[in-house]
């Protein structure tokens, strides 16, 4: 059910192929270009080729984007981790009993400690900029603020199910994973063909250690 993230689990497809998107590593989305095929390195790509570093294509407005007045971060703007000071990485799928989980990790690349609290906005994006399915819904409690020291990390868990668990068809594979850190109106993008969402289940936990 394509409307205009995650690695393949058993029965879901290929292994991870990720790269941070906007030109240079993990900068927030600031433009558009026609991307090439997803990277197969399993790590963010920082080389100079357009296919590795082009920004996620522009398209319809992203329903995962928080409003300017959103208080989801639970931290003051001066303390909150800005999107441009974060990178992200998607770990291989952890599957069992028909459930598939992916750990999405944020790394603080700044020289100062910052905080995150709450849920990110997570969408699967096609090459033309259109959104696949719907943004990830929230799973579990919002938790407490997570303090991230320079070079430190915080993570969320994305959740879907194996293909065939539900009568609902799987969604199409993404070209990008687009993520708004909690409280941010700027997004990070990861070039990846994961996750393959099945059973119409696509959720994210709040930020934790």
CORGI-V381149 format. One record per run of one state. SS is the DSSP state (2 for helix, 1 for strand, 0 for the rest). FROM is the first residue (numbers start at 0). LEN is the number of residues. If there is no record, write none. Layout:
ss=SS from=FROM len=LEN
ss=SS from=FROM len=LEN
//
This chain:
ss=0 from=0 len=1
ss=1 from=1 len=1
ss=0 from=2 len=17
ss=1 from=19 len=1
ss=0 from=20 len=1
ss=1 from=21 len=1
ss=0 from=22 len=4
ss=1 from=26 len=1
ss=0 from=27 len=22
ss=2 from=49 len=4
ss=0 from=53 len=26
ss=1 from=79 len=1
ss=0 from=80 len=2
ss=2 from=82 len=3
ss=1 from=85 len=5
ss=0 from=90 len=3
ss=1 from=93 len=3
ss=0 from=96 len=2
ss=1 from=98 len=10
ss=0 from=108 len=5
ss=1 from=113 len=3
ss=0 from=116 len=4
ss=1 from=120 len=5
ss=0 from=125 len=5
ss=1 from=130 len=2
ss=0 from=132 len=4
ss=1 from=136 len=2
ss=0 from=138 len=7
ss=1 from=145 len=3
ss=0 from=148 len=4
ss=1 from=152 len=9
ss=0 from=161 len=14
ss=1 from=175 len=5
ss=0 from=180 len=6
ss=1 from=186 len=5
ss=0 from=191 len=11
ss=1 from=202 len=2
ss=0 from=204 len=3
ss=1 from=207 len=1
ss=0 from=208 len=1
//
